[in-house]
Amino acid sequence: MKTKYFILITILAISLITIRCGQSQSPLSPQNDLSDPSTAATLTGNVEVASSNVSLANIQIGIKDSNVSVTPNSMGDFQINNLPLGNSVIEILVKDIISELPLENVQSREEIRIRLRVGSDCFATLTHMERNKKTEAELTLQIRPKKWNLSWTESDDDVVARINGEGHDTIQTESVEIYGPDGILMIANASLDIEIGGVYFKAKFLQRDALGLIQDPLSGMTYEITVKGTYGKDELPFELTDTIIIVGKEPRDEVELSIQVNPTKWNTNWTKSSGTVMVKFWGEGYDQIDPSAILMIGPEGVDEIGPAAWNLTGDHLIVKFFKKDAINLISDPTPGDSHVLRIADSGSNSFEFEFVIEIVGPKK
């Protein structure tokens, strides 16, 4: 898995953040120590006041359950240098109104930039966020072997998930779990053989259990395998992903033309992704399909996209669609929602298949 040096997440036009009302008081009551300044994250931002009834001098921005608070300058700019790692809440106090902005999974030395708008009702709205996560020395995952064989159903040999990078030796061994591409099928911690030493944290699991992470695995398809756990003295959560490919021969109990779509969890951050959604065809007539005529059709039956690439082998056809095009078939992708899409032949109209996807990722 390639190391990513900078991850930039941009959220535009986000609707009103979680708000609660209270009496005029400071939202900051000292309870918890903040992070080590040498590793803490930084929050910078700007406040726009939309009404003459609100003054920048009357606005306080702070970290909930701490004694850290700042007031924007005359231009509306502010900065908090000692932002805690993990999960925290930013409070914006305007007169007697408190607005809350949850920040999840804040990482060491992360730089977060936000823009806020305060209306005449004193409510604060988040209009822009950028998160610059510096991960050059952080945890990375490698799954070995990379090719998983359909013959593994009874194999007692091992698959190894290797984690390295800064903090690999602080992973809480009892927290580690392995998840398949659907995020549901998993290998529990009790079934893992864990080793810590040298430059790797290793979690070993049986090949037959590995294959069980994938529902109906198909030869030639790639799947994402995820390792979750916590690390460091603050037990920060991590979620690392690597891809594997299924190889080997599969039984043919049915002869009808069939498809499988992978992945079926579509992320809201795909709008700039160069990756692909794969559709595998097998069964009667798969080798007679014109790949260039295959369309993926959105839930409303109006928007459609054509393939980016395809590959025909001896027993199946794989057609690929760009993820950035696929997610745009959903007019308002909201995490937790499911949608029914179609794969159809625009040439001979010889087939049409429905499939269901689930939206995941950050809310837009």
N, C-alpha and C positions, 0 to 999 in steps of 0.2 A: 504494500500500500504506500503510495507516495506521500511524503511529508508535505503538509501545507504550511507555508510560512506566514501567510496572513489570510484570515477569513473576514470578509466584510459583509455584514448583514445590514441591509437598509430597509427600514419600514417607513412607508409614506402614508400620509393621510389616515392615521390610526384614529379610530373613534374614541369617545370619551373613556379615560381610564377609570378604574374602580374608584368610586367617590363615597366618602361618608361625611356627614355633617356633625359639628360639635360646637361647644361654646368656645369663645375666644381664649385660646391657651396655646402654649408652645407644644408642638407635637413631639418634642424631644425630651424624654425622661430617661436619664442614664441607667442602663441595665447591662448592656453587653459590651465587652471590649471589642475594638475594631481590629482589622488585620494588621500584620506586620507592615510598616510603611514601605519596606524594601520590596515587598511582593504585592502590595495592595493595588487595586485598580483605580482608575481616575474617571470621574464624571465631569464633563464640561457641558455647558448649555447656554441657551438664550431664551429669555422670556419676552413675549410680545403681549402688550396690554391693549385690549381692544376697546377700552372705555376710559373716559376721563375721570370716572368715579373711582378708578383703581390706580394706586401709585406704586411704582416699583419699590419704593422705600418701605412699603407696607407688606412686602412679600418675603416670606422665609422659605428656604428650601433646605431640607435636612434628611438625615437617615433615621428612620423609625427605630425606637428603642436605643438611642445613642445620644450623646451630647454634642453632635456635630450639626451645625446650622450655618447657612450663608445667606446673604441678601444680595440680589443682583445689583450691578453697578448702573450708572445712568444710561448705559446702552442696552441694559437687560442681560448682560453676560454674567455668568457665575461659574465656579469650579469647586469641586470637592475632591481632594487629593487622596483621601484615605478610605476609599470605598471598600466595604468588607467583601470577602470572597464567598462564593456559594450563593444563597438566596437572600435578598434583602428587599426593603421597601423604601422608596423615596417619598417623602411627604412634602406637599406644597401647601403652605398655610397663607391664606389671603383673608384678612379680617377674621371672621368666625367660621370660614369654610376650609376644610382640609380635604385635599385630593391626594390620592395614593397612586404611585407608579411602581408595580412589582418588577423587580429585576431578578431573573432566574439564572443560576449557574454562572455567576460572574467568576472569571478566571484570573489567575495571577497576571498582573501587569496589563490587564485589559484596558483599553481606552474606549469609553462610551460617550457619545455625543448626542444630545437631545435638543429639541426645540419645543417650547410650551407656549400655549396661547391662553391668556386669562380673559374671560368675558366679563360683561357687566354684572353677571350673577356671581362672580368671584370663583367660579369653577375653572379648574385648569384642564386643558386638553392637550394631549401629546400629538403633535403634528409631524414629527420626524425623529427617527432614531438611527444611529449608526453604531455598530459594535465591531471594534477592531481587536480581534483575539490573536495575540502573539503566541503562536504555538510551535516556534522553531525547535524547542527543546522538550516539548511535552510528549505525552504518551502516544505511541503508534502501535498498530496491530498487524500481525501477519498470521494467516492461517496456513498451515502446512499439513498434508499436501494440498496443493491448489486444486487438483482434479479429484472429484469424488465419484466413485464408481457405483453403478447401480447394483453391482454384485456384493456390496458391503452389508447386506441385510443381516448376515450372521457373523460378521467379522469381529474378532476381539483385538485387532490391531488398533493403534492410536492415531487420532488427529490431534495436532498441537496448536493451541492459540498462544502465540508469543507476543508479549507486550514489552516494549522497551521505551526509553526516554526518561526524562527527569521525573522522579517520583515513582518509578516502577517498583522499587523495593519498599515502598510505603503502602502498597495496595493491601487493603484488608481482605485476607484470603477467604473469609467466610461470606464476603459480600458478592463474590464473582458468580455470574450466571451467563449462559450462552443462549442466544435467541436466534430463531430462524427468520426467514424473510418476512413472515406475516406478523412478527412481533408477539405471537401467542405461543407457538410451540417452543419449548425451551428444554435445556438440560440444567437441572438444579445443581446447586453447589455441592451437595452430598455425593454426586456422581462424578465429580471432577478430581483428578489427581494433580495437585498443585506443587510446583517447585519454584523456589526463589533463590537466585544466585547469579553471579556474574552480571551480564548486561541485560538479562531477560527475566521476566516473570512468565512462567509457563503454566498453562492449564491444559491438561491432557484429558481426552474423552474418547470413548470407543467409537470405531467407525460405524458400527450399526446404529449407535445413538445419534451420530452425526447425520446420517442419512434420514433418520426420523425427524429431523428438524424441518424438513421440506415436504410439504404435502404434495403428493403426486409429482416427484422429481422427473424431469424429462431430459434425455440425453441431448447435449448441445446447448442447453440453457445455462445462463449464469444467474447466481443468486447471491444476495447479501446476507452475511452472517455477522451478528452483533454480539459483542461482549460488554456487559454492564457490571459496574461495581463502584466502590468508593476508594479513595486514596488520600494520603496526607494526614497530618494531625487533626485537620478540620473535617476529615472524612468527606471530602468533596466528591460529588458524583462524576463518573465518566461514562461515556458511551462510545465505543470504538467499532468501526465496521470495516470488513474486508470482503472481497468477492471470491466465489469459487465457481467452478464449472462442472457440470455433470457429464460424465462420459460412460461408455458401455452400452450394451444392447438392452433394450427394454421389451417386455412381452407385448404382443399385439393381440389382445383379447377381443378387440372390436375393429371392424374394417371401415366404419363410417368416418367421413372427414371430421376431424376435431381440431380444436385450437386450445392453446394455453397462453395467457398474457402474463408477463412478468416485467416489473413488479405490479402489484395491485394496490399498493399504498403509494399515493401520489402526493408529493411534497409541494407546499405553496412556494418554496424557494426555487422551484425548477425553472422559473422564467428566464434565468440566465444560464441554465445547465446545457452542456454539450453532450450529455449522456443520452441514452436511448431507452425506449420501451420496446420490448421484444414480443412478438407474436409468433408462436410456433404452430405450424400446420402439420398434421400427419393423418394417415388413413387413406381411404380410397380417393384417388384423384388429386392428391396433394401436388404431384409432379406435373399436373396439367394446368395449374394455376398460373396466371400472368401476374407476377408480383407488382408490376408497375400500376396495375389496375385496382389494387387493394386500397380501400379507404378506411380510416378510423373516423367514426361519426360521433359527435357530441350528444349529450343527453337530450337536447331539444330537437335533434334531428336536422338542424340547419347548418351548423359549422362542421367542417370536415377537413382532414389533412391526409396527404399522401405519404408514401414511405420515403425514408432517407436512404435505405440500403436493404439488401436481401441476400440470402445465401441458401442455395439448394444443394442438399446432400443425398445420400443413397436412401434415406428413410424419412426425411422431413424437410420442410421449408421454413426458414426463419426470416421474418420481415421485421425491420426496425423502423421506429418512428422517433423523431427527436422529442425529448422530454419537454423542452420549452414550447414546442407546438402542441403537445398532448395536454399540458396543464391549461393552455389557453382555450381549449375546448369547453372548459368549465367557466361559466360567466362570473361566478362569485365563489371561488374555492374557499371553503370554510372548514378548518380542522374538525373532524368528527362526522362530517357529512359523507354520505355514500351516493354514488351516481351510477346509472346504467348507461353504458356506451355500446356501440356496435362496430363490428368488423364486417365489411361488405365487399363484394366484387362488383366494381362499377362497370366492368366490361360485359361479361355474359350474364350478370345477375344470378349466378349459379348458387350462391350461398350468402347467408347473413347470420352472424353469431352475435349474441349479447354477452357482455361481461360486466362485472361490478367492480368498482374501485372505491377506495376510501381515501379521503383527504386527511393528511397529517401535516405537521410542521407549525411554524409560528403563524398567528393570526395577522391578517393584513389590515 
